[in-house]
Amino acid sequence: VLLRQGSPGSYVLALAEGQVMVTRTATSGVELIAAIGDPGEILGDMTVLDQAPRSATVTALIPCTVHVMSSEQFRALIQRHGAADAVARHAFARLREAEQAWLEMKTLPVAQRLARALVRLTASGPTDRIGLSQDQLARLIGASRNAVVAALARLRTQGIIETSRRRLIICDAVALRRLAAGNTAYPGDSLAV
């Protein structure tokens, strides 16, 4: 665990290598995956800027290299380089992504939400492999594990993906993008989780 939800923020992390999972836990104990972070991501910046407790937990999915910067160093860096607008744009982009994910959870069928998540997860790099478990994929798209298992089975049957333990390989990125865009429907698709 790199950052823990609810803890005070006295530093930010710059993710240089690896991949992280950003989770939020409700008071009921239900944990949802808010995002997957890749190299270049700044983690913990919101807490340092608004001085509220950390809003999420950040956990390394694979070995990571991070650079630590104290809150004072981070604020000084922003001021020295006149980067307040860039930091605000970055924060707003994350807010828009969260709003889009919420909208998708409320309006799209599970198969399409899963396809969109898979497209996003492979968009930031050259890899066509995803190392998330079925449970993690379910928490990422706000669906039940059973619904994700069924959607993955349909994608496998169509030759769009291959799966093995904690590994998913995209075999037909074009078909996956079509499904993500809503151009392909599966019989029985519903909004049910």
MDTraj code that builds the backbone (N, CA, C; nanometers):
import mdtraj as md
import numpy as np

residues = "VAL LEU LEU ARG GLN GLY SER PRO GLY SER TYR VAL LEU ALA LEU ALA GLU GLY GLN VAL MET VAL THR ARG THR ALA THR SER GLY VAL GLU LEU ILE ALA ALA ILE GLY ASP PRO GLY GLU ILE LEU GLY ASP MET THR VAL LEU ASP GLN ALA PRO ARG SER ALA THR VAL THR ALA LEU ILE PRO CYS THR VAL HIS VAL MET SER SER GLU GLN PHE ARG ALA LEU ILE GLN ARG HIS GLY ALA ALA ASP ALA VAL ALA ARG HIS ALA PHE ALA ARG LEU ARG GLU ALA GLU GLN ALA TRP LEU GLU MET LYS THR LEU PRO VAL ALA GLN ARG LEU ALA ARG ALA LEU VAL ARG LEU THR ALA SER GLY PRO THR ASP ARG ILE GLY LEU SER GLN ASP GLN LEU ALA ARG LEU ILE GLY ALA SER ARG ASN ALA VAL VAL ALA ALA LEU ALA ARG LEU ARG THR GLN GLY ILE ILE GLU THR SER ARG ARG ARG LEU ILE ILE CYS ASP ALA VAL ALA LEU ARG ARG LEU ALA ALA GLY ASN THR ALA TYR PRO GLY ASP SER LEU ALA VAL".split()
xyz = np.array([
    [0.0851, -0.1176, 0.0000],
    [0.0000, 0.0000, 0.0000],
    [0.0892, 0.1234, 0.0000],
    [0.0680, 0.2104, -0.0992],
    [0.1479, 0.3324, -0.1110],
    [0.0830, 0.4502, -0.0394],
    [-0.0482, 0.4603, -0.0480],
    [-0.1256, 0.5649, 0.0204],
    [-0.2504, 0.4991, 0.0777],
    [-0.2960, 0.5454, 0.1945],
    [-0.4122, 0.4843, 0.2576],
    [-0.5249, 0.5865, 0.2749],
    [-0.6457, 0.5472, 0.2321],
    [-0.7644, 0.6312, 0.2452],
    [-0.7822, 0.6734, 0.3906],
    [-0.8108, 0.8025, 0.4107],
    [-0.8365, 0.8553, 0.5431],
    [-0.7150, 0.9081, 0.6155],
    [-0.5952, 0.8759, 0.5674],
    [-0.4745, 0.9231, 0.6356],
    [-0.4424, 1.0656, 0.5916],
    [-0.3695, 1.1392, 0.6766],
    [-0.3312, 1.2756, 0.6375],
    [-0.2281, 1.2701, 0.5251],
    [-0.2224, 1.3755, 0.4472],
    [-0.1309, 1.3782, 0.3332],
    [-0.0186, 1.4764, 0.3546],
    [0.1026, 1.4254, 0.3704],
    [0.2177, 1.5133, 0.3880],
    [0.3164, 1.5001, 0.2716],
    [0.2789, 1.4182, 0.1707],
    [0.3676, 1.3980, 0.0569],
    [0.2874, 1.3527, -0.0644],
    [0.3479, 1.3674, -0.1808],
    [0.2915, 1.3152, -0.3053],
    [0.3908, 1.2145, -0.3614],
    [0.3402, 1.1280, -0.4485],
    [0.4233, 1.0287, -0.5143],
    [0.4136, 1.0489, -0.6651],
    [0.5266, 1.0404, -0.7314],
    [0.5286, 1.0400, -0.8778],
    [0.5609, 0.8975, -0.9194],
    [0.4694, 0.8354, -0.9914],
    [0.4869, 0.6971, -1.0340],
    [0.5792, 0.6937, -1.1557],
    [0.7000, 0.6408, -1.1372],
    [0.7982, 0.6348, -1.2462],
    [0.7890, 0.5034, -1.3230],
    [0.7670, 0.3933, -1.2508],
    [0.7550, 0.2618, -1.3130],
    [0.6499, 0.1818, -1.2384],
    [0.5814, 0.0928, -1.3106],
    [0.4850, 0.0042, -1.2467],
    [0.3420, 0.0437, -1.2773],
    [0.2515, -0.0140, -1.1996],
    [0.1093, 0.0136, -1.2162],
    [0.0436, 0.0045, -1.0791],
    [-0.0478, 0.0966, -1.0523],
    [-0.1153, 0.1009, -0.9230],
    [-0.2657, 0.0939, -0.9413],
    [-0.3314, 0.0542, -0.8336],
    [-0.4768, 0.0486, -0.8298],
    [-0.5224, 0.1494, -0.7246],
    [-0.6154, 0.2349, -0.7625],
    [-0.6704, 0.3356, -0.6726],
    [-0.8081, 0.2867, -0.6299],
    [-0.8277, 0.2656, -0.4995],
    [-0.9555, 0.2139, -0.4496],
    [-1.0156, 0.3086, -0.3482],
    [-1.1481, 0.3056, -0.3425],
    [-1.2222, 0.3811, -0.2405],
    [-1.3137, 0.2834, -0.1694],
    [-1.3154, 0.2929, -0.0377],
    [-1.3974, 0.2041, 0.0433],
    [-1.5086, 0.2864, 0.1077],
    [-1.6322, 0.2408, 0.0869],
    [-1.7486, 0.3079, 0.1462],
    [-1.7572, 0.2729, 0.2941],
    [-1.8359, 0.3482, 0.3688],
    [-1.8533, 0.3191, 0.5109],
    [-1.9125, 0.1804, 0.5329],
    [-1.9825, 0.1276, 0.4332],
    [-2.0385, -0.0080, 0.4410],
    [-1.9316, -0.1154, 0.4262],
    [-1.8100, -0.0759, 0.3848],
    [-1.7024, -0.1715, 0.3643],
    [-1.6856, -0.2133, 0.2201],
    [-1.7771, -0.1741, 0.1332],
    [-1.7671, -0.2089, -0.0084],
    [-1.6527, -0.1277, -0.0700],
    [-1.5644, -0.1988, -0.1403],
    [-1.4501, -0.1342, -0.2033],
    [-1.4676, -0.1353, -0.3548],
    [-1.4533, -0.0175, -0.4161],
    [-1.4577, -0.0056, -0.5619],
    [-1.3230, 0.0434, -0.6116],
    [-1.2878, 0.0002, -0.7303],
    [-1.1652, 0.0485, -0.7921],
    [-1.1995, 0.1745, -0.8694],
    [-1.1371, 0.2839, -0.8302],
    [-1.1645, 0.4122, -0.8938],
    [-1.0819, 0.4308, -1.0202],
    [-0.9610, 0.3766, -1.0201],
    [-0.8740, 0.3965, -1.1361],
    [-0.7555, 0.3011, -1.1290],
    [-0.6909, 0.2880, -1.2418],
    [-0.5629, 0.2191, -1.2528],
    [-0.4632, 0.3246, -1.2984],
    [-0.3543, 0.3388, -1.2249],
    [-0.2550, 0.4411, -1.2572],
    [-0.1311, 0.3826, -1.3213],
    [-0.0811, 0.4502, -1.4214],
    [0.0371, 0.4088, -1.4966],
    [0.1506, 0.5091, -1.4752],
    [0.2718, 0.4772, -1.5210],
    [0.3839, 0.5699, -1.5044],
    [0.3496, 0.7105, -1.5550],
    [0.3969, 0.8087, -1.4783],
    [0.3687, 0.9483, -1.5092],
    [0.2601, 1.0056, -1.4204],
    [0.1871, 0.9196, -1.3519],
    [0.0776, 0.9652, -1.2663],
    [0.1335, 1.0251, -1.1371],
    [0.0725, 1.1338, -1.0922],
    [0.1035, 1.1942, -0.9629],
    [-0.0041, 1.1458, -0.8657],
    [0.0372, 1.0931, -0.7525],
    [-0.0544, 1.0333, -0.6554],
    [-0.0505, 1.1112, -0.5246],
    [-0.1677, 1.1439, -0.4728],
    [-0.1765, 1.2131, -0.3449],
    [-0.1752, 1.3638, -0.3548],
    [-0.1793, 1.4164, -0.4767],
    [-0.1718, 1.5615, -0.4958],
    [-0.2947, 1.6342, -0.4422],
    [-0.4120, 1.5729, -0.4552],
    [-0.5343, 1.6391, -0.4103],
    [-0.5286, 1.6663, -0.2596],
    [-0.4861, 1.5672, -0.1834],
    [-0.4793, 1.5810, -0.0385],
    [-0.3797, 1.6877, 0.0023],
    [-0.2680, 1.6924, -0.0668],
    [-0.1674, 1.7927, -0.0349],
    [-0.2221, 1.9331, -0.0629],
    [-0.3007, 1.9482, -0.1691],
    [-0.3510, 2.0801, -0.2060],
    [-0.4721, 2.1227, -0.1245],
    [-0.5638, 2.0294, -0.0949],
    [-0.6836, 2.0716, -0.0202],
    [-0.6741, 2.0418, 0.1295],
    [-0.5673, 1.9759, 0.1717],
    [-0.5374, 1.9464, 0.3113],
    [-0.6454, 1.8629, 0.3810],
    [-0.7230, 1.7905, 0.3044],
    [-0.8212, 1.6965, 0.3591],
    [-0.7549, 1.5586, 0.3656],
    [-0.8123, 1.4656, 0.4424],
    [-0.7549, 1.3303, 0.4462],
    [-0.7558, 1.2667, 0.3069],
    [-0.6696, 1.1699, 0.2867],
    [-0.6609, 1.1014, 0.1578],
    [-0.7965, 1.0397, 0.1239],
    [-0.8401, 1.0576, -0.0001],
    [-0.9732, 1.0117, -0.0422],
    [-0.9726, 0.8702, -0.0964],
    [-0.8540, 0.8105, -0.1123],
    [-0.8453, 0.6768, -0.1703],
    [-0.7198, 0.6066, -0.1206],
    [-0.7208, 0.4760, -0.1378],
    [-0.6028, 0.3942, -0.1105],
    [-0.5372, 0.3629, -0.2445],
    [-0.4049, 0.3700, -0.2483],
    [-0.3296, 0.3390, -0.3696],
    [-0.2403, 0.2194, -0.3386],
    [-0.2580, 0.1132, -0.4163],
    [-0.1848, -0.0117, -0.3960],
    [-0.1095, -0.0481, -0.5231],
    [0.0130, -0.0924, -0.5082],
    [0.0928, -0.1362, -0.6232],
    [0.0367, -0.2682, -0.6759],
    [0.0115, -0.2746, -0.8070],
    [-0.0310, -0.3991, -0.8704],
    [0.0888, -0.4846, -0.9105],
    [0.1966, -0.4177, -0.9451],
    [0.3229, -0.4827, -0.9794],
    [0.4322, -0.4004, -0.9119],
    [0.5558, -0.4490, -0.9067],
    [0.6612, -0.3672, -0.8454],
    [0.6672, -0.2286, -0.9091],
    [0.6769, -0.1275, -0.8232],
    [0.6736, 0.0120, -0.8682],
    [0.7976, 0.0874, -0.8226],
    [0.8320, 0.1878, -0.8996],
    [0.9309, 0.2864, -0.8596],
    [0.8569, 0.4188, -0.8482],
    [0.8649, 0.4806, -0.7308],
    [0.7996, 0.6094, -0.7100],
    [0.9014, 0.7098, -0.6574],
    [0.8761, 0.8351, -0.6853],
    [0.9563, 0.9442, -0.6307],
    [0.8678, 1.0175, -0.5311],
    [0.9213, 1.0396, -0.4122],
    [0.8460, 1.1025, -0.3040],
    [0.8829, 1.2495, -0.2970],
    [0.7803, 1.3330, -0.2813],
    [0.8008, 1.4769, -0.2664],
    [0.7132, 1.5249, -0.1516],
    [0.7715, 1.5954, -0.0569],
    [0.6924, 1.6476, 0.0552],
    [0.5895, 1.7465, 0.0028],
    [0.4878, 1.7703, 0.0837],
    [0.3843, 1.8651, 0.0417],
    [0.4441, 2.0032, 0.0184],
    [0.5395, 2.0412, 0.1008],
    [0.6036, 2.1730, 0.0845],
    [0.6805, 2.1782, -0.0479],
    [0.7538, 2.0717, -0.0791],
    [0.8284, 2.0668, -0.2050],
    [0.7340, 2.0714, -0.3248],
    [0.6230, 1.9991, -0.3149],
    [0.5271, 1.9943, -0.4254],
    [0.4654, 2.1317, -0.4498],
    [0.4214, 2.1972, -0.3422],
    [0.3623, 2.3317, -0.3578],
    [0.4653, 2.4309, -0.4113],
    [0.5904, 2.4213, -0.3633],
    [0.6961, 2.5106, -0.4124],
    [0.7244, 2.4859, -0.5607],
    [0.7236, 2.3596, -0.6011],
    [0.7456, 2.3251, -0.7416],
    [0.6362, 2.3845, -0.8300],
    [0.5121, 2.3728, -0.7854],
    [0.3995, 2.4293, -0.8609],
    [0.4164, 2.5805, -0.8746],
    [0.4516, 2.6450, -0.7649],
    [0.4666, 2.7910, -0.7666],
    [0.5861, 2.8329, -0.8522],
    [0.6983, 2.7637, -0.8355],
    [0.8208, 2.7989, -0.9082],
    [0.8015, 2.7887, -1.0599],
    [0.7251, 2.6908, -1.1040],
    [0.7070, 2.6689, -1.2479],
    [0.5736, 2.7225, -1.2999],
    [0.4994, 2.7917, -1.2158],
    [0.3707, 2.8455, -1.2593],
    [0.2783, 2.7356, -1.3101],
    [0.2760, 2.6237, -1.2394],
    [0.2049, 2.5050, -1.2875],
    [0.0672, 2.4869, -1.2249],
    [0.0160, 2.5877, -1.1572],
    [-0.1142, 2.5731, -1.0921],
    [-0.2234, 2.5379, -1.1928],
    [-0.2223, 2.6016, -1.3091],
    [-0.3226, 2.5709, -1.4118],
    [-0.3102, 2.4271, -1.4611],
    [-0.1879, 2.3809, -1.4825],
    [-0.1666, 2.2442, -1.5295],
    [-0.2134, 2.1434, -1.4246],
    [-0.1854, 2.1686, -1.2974],
    [-0.2296, 2.0791, -1.1903],
    [-0.3817, 2.0797, -1.1829],
    [-0.4429, 2.1965, -1.1977],
    [-0.5900, 2.2044, -1.1953],
    [-0.6498, 2.1282, -1.3138],
    [-0.5913, 2.1437, -1.4324],
    [-0.6412, 2.0700, -1.5493],
    [-0.6314, 1.9195, -1.5276],
    [-0.5217, 1.8756, -1.4690],
    [-0.5033, 1.7334, -1.4403],
    [-0.6114, 1.6844, -1.3416],
    [-0.6355, 1.7620, -1.2382],
    [-0.7383, 1.7252, -1.1399],
    [-0.8768, 1.7222, -1.2047],
    [-0.9057, 1.8187, -1.2892],
    [-1.0359, 1.8209, -1.3575],
    [-1.0498, 1.7034, -1.4537],
    [-0.9407, 1.6642, -1.5191],
    [-0.9449, 1.5484, -1.6091],
    [-0.9792, 1.4220, -1.5301],
    [-0.9201, 1.4085, -1.4118],
    [-0.9525, 1.2924, -1.3274],
    [-1.0979, 1.2961, -1.2825],
    [-1.1472, 1.4144, -1.2512],
    [-1.2880, 1.4289, -1.2120],
    [-1.3795, 1.3907, -1.3278],
    [-1.3470, 1.4348, -1.4490],
    [-1.4269, 1.3982, -1.5671],
    [-1.4251, 1.2470, -1.5906],
    [-1.3082, 1.1845, -1.5723],
    [-1.2992, 1.0381, -1.5866],
    [-1.3891, 0.9689, -1.4848],
    [-1.3896, 1.0172, -1.3614],
    [-1.4739, 0.9581, -1.2570],
    [-1.6219, 0.9766, -1.2909],
    [-1.6576, 1.0943, -1.3398],
    [-1.7966, 1.1184, -1.3797],
    [-1.8365, 1.0275, -1.4956],
    [-1.7475, 1.0077, -1.5923],
    [-1.7755, 0.9202, -1.7058],
    [-1.7949, 0.7765, -1.6588],
    [-1.7088, 0.7311, -1.5668],
    [-1.7210, 0.5943, -1.5140],
    [-1.8541, 0.5776, -1.4411],
    [-1.8939, 0.6772, -1.3638],
    [-2.0215, 0.6713, -1.2922],
    [-2.1369, 0.6641, -1.3912],
    [-2.1330, 0.7462, -1.4948],
    [-2.2369, 0.7456, -1.5971],
    [-2.2446, 0.6094, -1.6662],
    [-2.1289, 0.5536, -1.7002],
    [-2.1259, 0.4215, -1.7637],
    [-2.1880, 0.3155, -1.6732],
    [-2.1555, 0.3210, -1.5428],
    [-2.2104, 0.2224, -1.4486],
    [-2.3618, 0.2284, -1.4424],
    [-2.4155, 0.3461, -1.4600],
    [-2.5603, 0.3645, -1.4489],
    [-2.6352, 0.3390, -1.5786],
    [-2.5669, 0.3455, -1.6923],
    [-2.6404, 0.3434, -1.8194],
    [-2.6010, 0.2337, -1.9180],
    [-2.4851, 0.1727, -1.9012],
    [-2.4386, 0.0769, -2.0020],
    [-2.4461, -0.0671, -1.9515],
    [-2.4674, -0.1607, -2.0432],
    [-2.4650, -0.3015, -2.0040],
    [-2.3246, -0.3436, -1.9608],
    [-2.3176, -0.4485, -1.8822],
    [-2.1909, -0.4965, -1.8277],
    [-2.0881, -0.5234, -1.9370],
    [-2.1280, -0.5904, -2.0451],
    [-2.0322, -0.6248, -2.1517],
    [-1.9689, -0.4988, -2.2111],
    [-2.0477, -0.3955, -2.2299],
    [-1.9929, -0.2719, -2.2869],
    [-1.9041, -0.2002, -2.1862],
    [-1.9447, -0.1987, -2.0582],
    [-1.8597, -0.1381, -1.9544],
    [-1.7265, -0.2106, -1.9458],
    [-1.7313, -0.3435, -1.9530],
    [-1.6080, -0.4219, -1.9475],
    [-1.5209, -0.3915, -2.0687],
    [-1.5797, -0.3873, -2.1873],
    [-1.5031, -0.3564, -2.3081],
    [-1.4381, -0.2188, -2.2979],
    [-1.5118, -0.1209, -2.2491],
    [-1.4546, 0.0140, -2.2339],
    [-1.3385, 0.0137, -2.1360],
    [-1.3537, -0.0592, -2.0259],
    [-1.2455, -0.0675, -1.9279],
    [-1.1224, -0.1338, -1.9885],
    [-1.1415, -0.2404, -2.0635],
    [-1.0283, -0.3096, -2.1262],
    [-0.9585, -0.2199, -2.2283],
    [-1.0360, -0.1445, -2.3040],
    [-0.9768, -0.0501, -2.3999],
    [-0.8946, 0.0547, -2.3251],
    [-0.9512, 0.1106, -2.2169],
    [-0.8776, 0.2123, -2.1392],
    [-0.7498, 0.1536, -2.0793],
    [-0.7580, 0.0312, -2.0279],
    [-0.6424, -0.0299, -1.9624],
    [-0.5282, -0.0579, -2.0595],
    [-0.5587, -0.0768, -2.1858],
    [-0.4533, -0.1045, -2.2839],
    [-0.4164, 0.0192, -2.3658],
    [-0.4868, 0.1294, -2.3463],
    [-0.4634, 0.2494, -2.4269],
    [-0.3342, 0.3212, -2.3915],
    [-0.2870, 0.3070, -2.2678],
    [-0.1737, 0.3882, -2.2241],
    [-0.0383, 0.3260, -2.2539],
    [-0.0363, 0.2081, -2.3136],
    [0.0942, 0.1476, -2.3392],
    [0.0905, 0.0489, -2.4534],
    [0.2049, -0.0100, -2.4810],
    [0.2152, -0.1026, -2.5938],
    [0.1607, -0.2417, -2.5624],
    [0.1218, -0.2668, -2.4393],
    [0.0814, -0.4012, -2.4011],
    [-0.0636, -0.4313, -2.4368],
    [-0.0877, -0.5571, -2.4680],
    [-0.2234, -0.6033, -2.4908],
    [-0.2636, -0.6993, -2.3789],
    [-0.1863, -0.6975, -2.2697],
    [-0.2100, -0.7864, -2.1557],
    [-0.2599, -0.7059, -2.0360],
    [-0.3537, -0.7642, -1.9639],
    [-0.4093, -0.6995, -1.8452],
    [-0.3951, -0.7976, -1.7297],
    [-0.3344, -0.7525, -1.6217],
    [-0.3070, -0.8395, -1.5082],
    [-0.4018, -0.8216, -1.3914],
    [-0.5289, -0.7974, -1.4179],
    [-0.6277, -0.7838, -1.3106],
    [-0.7093, -0.9114, -1.2987],
    [-0.7490, -0.9440, -1.1771],
    [-0.8351, -1.0603, -1.1558],
    [-0.9777, -1.0281, -1.1999],
    [-1.0604, -1.1312, -1.2106],
    [-1.2013, -1.1102, -1.2453],
    [-1.2698, -1.0254, -1.1401],
    [-1.2363, -1.0473, -1.0139],
    [-1.2939, -0.9671, -0.9059],
    [-1.2526, -0.8203, -0.9193],
    [-1.1263, -0.7959, -0.9515],
    [-1.0799, -0.6583, -0.9695],
    [-1.1483, -0.5924, -1.0884],
    [-1.1630, -0.6647, -1.1980],
    [-1.2354, -0.6091, -1.3131],
    [-1.3790, -0.5746, -1.2744],
    [-1.4430, -0.6613, -1.1966],
    [-1.5804, -0.6363, -1.1522],
    [-1.5872, -0.5095, -1.0680],
    [-1.4929, -0.4929, -0.9749],
    [-1.4926, -0.3724, -0.8904],
    [-1.4587, -0.2479, -0.9709],
    [-1.3827, -0.2632, -1.0779],
    [-1.3483, -0.1494, -1.1630],
    [-1.4697, -0.0976, -1.2393],
    [-1.5576, -0.1875, -1.2833],
    [-1.6719, -0.1441, -1.3651],
    [-1.8033, -0.1423, -1.2871],
    [-1.7981, -0.1720, -1.1572],
    [-1.9196, -0.1673, -1.0759],
    [-2.0180, -0.2771, -1.1104],
    [-1.9673, -0.3986, -1.1289],
    [-2.0523, -0.5119, -1.1645],
    [-2.0213, -0.6284, -1.0699],
    [-2.1061, -0.7284, -1.0725],
    [-2.0779, -0.8473, -0.9931],
    [-1.9711, -0.9305, -1.0637],
    [-1.9010, -1.0115, -0.9873],
    [-1.8005, -1.0997, -1.0455],
    [-1.8661, -1.1955, -1.1445],
    [-1.9852, -1.2456, -1.1114],
    [-2.0551, -1.3383, -1.2011],
    [-2.0862, -1.2740, -1.3361],
    [-2.1278, -1.1479, -1.3340],
    [-2.1579, -1.0786, -1.4595],
    [-2.0314, -1.0610, -1.5427],
    [-1.9196, -1.0323, -1.4773],
    [-1.7926, -1.0167, -1.5484],
    [-1.7462, -1.1510, -1.6038],
    [-1.7608, -1.2567, -1.5263],
    [-1.7237, -1.3904, -1.5747],
    [-1.8024, -1.4246, -1.7009],
    [-1.9319, -1.3959, -1.7015],
    [-2.0159, -1.4240, -1.8189],
    [-1.9724, -1.3391, -1.9380],
    [-1.9447, -1.2113, -1.9149],
    [-1.9026, -1.1232, -2.0250],
    [-1.7672, -1.1677, -2.0806],
    [-1.6746, -1.2062, -1.9925],
    [-1.5445, -1.2550, -2.0383],
    [-1.5596, -1.3831, -2.1203],
    [-1.6509, -1.4705, -2.0785],
    [-1.6741, -1.5953, -2.1531],
    [-1.7220, -1.5644, -2.2947],
    [-1.8118, -1.4660, -2.3093],
    [-1.8596, -1.4291, -2.4428],
    [-1.7463, -1.3702, -2.5270],
    [-1.6605, -1.2879, -2.4642],
    [-1.5469, -1.2307, -2.5375],
    [-1.4487, -1.3399, -2.5805],
    [-1.4287, -1.4393, -2.4949],
    [-1.3408, -1.5523, -2.5313],
    [-1.3995, -1.6315, -2.6469],
    [-1.5302, -1.6596, -2.6393],
    [-1.5978, -1.7372, -2.7437],
    [-1.5853, -1.6686, -2.8798],
    [-1.5907, -1.5358, -2.8799],
    [-1.5808, -1.4605, -3.0053],
    [-1.4365, -1.4387, -3.0498],
    [-1.3401, -1.4855, -2.9703],
    [-1.1997, -1.4704, -3.0070],
    [-1.1440, -1.3317, -2.9832],
    [-1.2153, -1.2511, -2.9045],
    [-1.1704, -1.1144, -2.8786],
    [-1.0608, -1.1131, -2.7720],
    [-1.0699, -1.2049, -2.6767],
    [-0.9701, -1.2138, -2.5700],
    [-0.9324, -1.3594, -2.5463],
    [-0.8208, -1.3771, -2.4757],
    [-0.7812, -1.5042, -2.4168],
    [-0.7544, -1.4759, -2.2706],
    [-0.7850, -1.5718, -2.1843],
    [-0.7604, -1.5506, -2.0425],
    [-0.6903, -1.6713, -1.9818],
    [-0.6168, -1.6423, -1.8761],
    [-0.5604, -1.7434, -1.7889],
    [-0.5537, -1.6796, -1.6501],
    [-0.4983, -1.7466, -1.5559],
    [-0.4987, -1.6948, -1.4185],
    [-0.4380, -1.5549, -1.4119],
    [-0.5213, -1.4581, -1.3692],
    [-0.4818, -1.3181, -1.3523],
    [-0.4129, -1.2592, -1.4760],
    [-0.4541, -1.3067, -1.5924],
    [-0.3975, -1.2530, -1.7157],
    [-0.5023, -1.2554, -1.8247],
    [-0.5149, -1.1451, -1.8918],
    [-0.6099, -1.1327, -2.0009],
    [-0.5332, -1.0753, -2.1194],
    [-0.5477, -1.1371, -2.2348],
    [-0.4787, -1.0909, -2.3552],
    [-0.5829, -1.0487, -2.4575],
    [-0.5668, -0.9293, -2.5117],
    [-0.6555, -0.8794, -2.6169],
    [-0.6083, -0.9387, -2.7495],
    [-0.6940, -1.0157, -2.8149],
    [-0.6606, -1.0799, -2.9431],
    [-0.7165, -1.0022, -3.0623],
    [-0.8272, -0.9330, -3.0425],
    [-0.8916, -0.8585, -3.1512],
    [-0.9316, -0.7206, -3.0984],
    [-0.8352, -0.6288, -3.1018],
    [-0.8572, -0.4943, -3.0476],
    [-0.9664, -0.4188, -3.1232],
    [-0.9783, -0.4422, -3.2518],
    [-1.0807, -0.3734, -3.3321],
    [-1.2201, -0.4145, -3.2849],
    [-1.2423, -0.5436, -3.2680],
    [-1.3731, -0.5917, -3.2210],
    [-1.4009, -0.5417, -3.0797],
    [-1.2982, -0.5360, -2.9964],
    [-1.3163, -0.4869, -2.8596],
    [-1.3569, -0.3393, -2.8612],
    [-1.2924, -0.2595, -2.9450],
    [-1.3276, -0.1174, -2.9553],
    [-1.4698, -0.0989, -3.0092],
    [-1.5101, -0.1859, -3.1025],
    [-1.6487, -0.1801, -3.1547],
    [-1.7485, -0.2059, -3.0422],
    [-1.7214, -0.3074, -2.9616],
    [-1.8093, -0.3385, -2.8489],
    [-1.8103, -0.2228, -2.7490],
    [-1.6948, -0.1658, -2.7223],
    [-1.6853, -0.0524, -2.6296],
    [-1.7678, 0.0662, -2.6786],
    [-1.7712, 0.0844, -2.8099],
    [-1.8470, 0.1953, -2.8685],
    [-1.9967, 0.1663, -2.8759],
    [-2.0343, 0.0418, -2.8465],
    [-2.1759, 0.0066, -2.8498],
    [-2.2224, -0.0414, -2.9852],
    [-2.1297, -0.0736, -3.0746],
    [-2.1668, -0.1166, -3.2092],
    [-2.1938, -0.2655, -3.2201],
    [-2.1727, -0.3398, -3.1138],
    [-2.1989, -0.4832, -3.1125],
    [-2.2756, -0.5149, -2.9858],
    [-2.3822, -0.5863, -2.9972],
    [-2.4609, -0.6221, -2.8785],
    [-2.4583, -0.7721, -2.8590],
    [-2.4689, -0.8108, -2.7354],
    [-2.4809, -0.9519, -2.7001],
    [-2.6257, -0.9792, -2.6621],
    [-2.6807, -1.0918, -2.7053],
    [-2.8159, -1.1258, -2.6616],
    [-2.8201, -1.1326, -2.5096],
    [-2.9228, -1.0758, -2.4527],
    [-2.9397, -1.0816, -2.3082],
    [-2.8629, -0.9759, -2.2326],
    [-2.7895, -0.8851, -2.3010],
    [-2.7204, -0.7783, -2.2298],
    [-2.8214, -0.6949, -2.1536],
    [-2.7821, -0.6577, -2.0350],
    [-2.8695, -0.5725, -1.9547],
    [-2.7823, -0.4830, -1.8693],
    [-2.8474, -0.3918, -1.8022],
    [-2.7743, -0.3020, -1.7118],
    [-2.7489, -0.3695, -1.5783],
    [-2.8064, -0.4861, -1.5551],
    [-2.7926, -0.5527, -1.4264],
    [-2.6473, -0.5793, -1.3939],
    [-2.6178, -0.5686, -1.2674],
    [-2.4823, -0.5942, -1.2215],
    [-2.4742, -0.7370, -1.1740],
])
top = md.Topology()
chain = top.add_chain()
for i, resn in enumerate(residues, 1):
    res = top.add_residue(resn, chain, resSeq=i)
    for name in ("N", "CA", "C"):
        top.add_atom(name, md.element.get_by_symbol(name[0]), res)
traj = md.Trajectory(xyz[None], top)
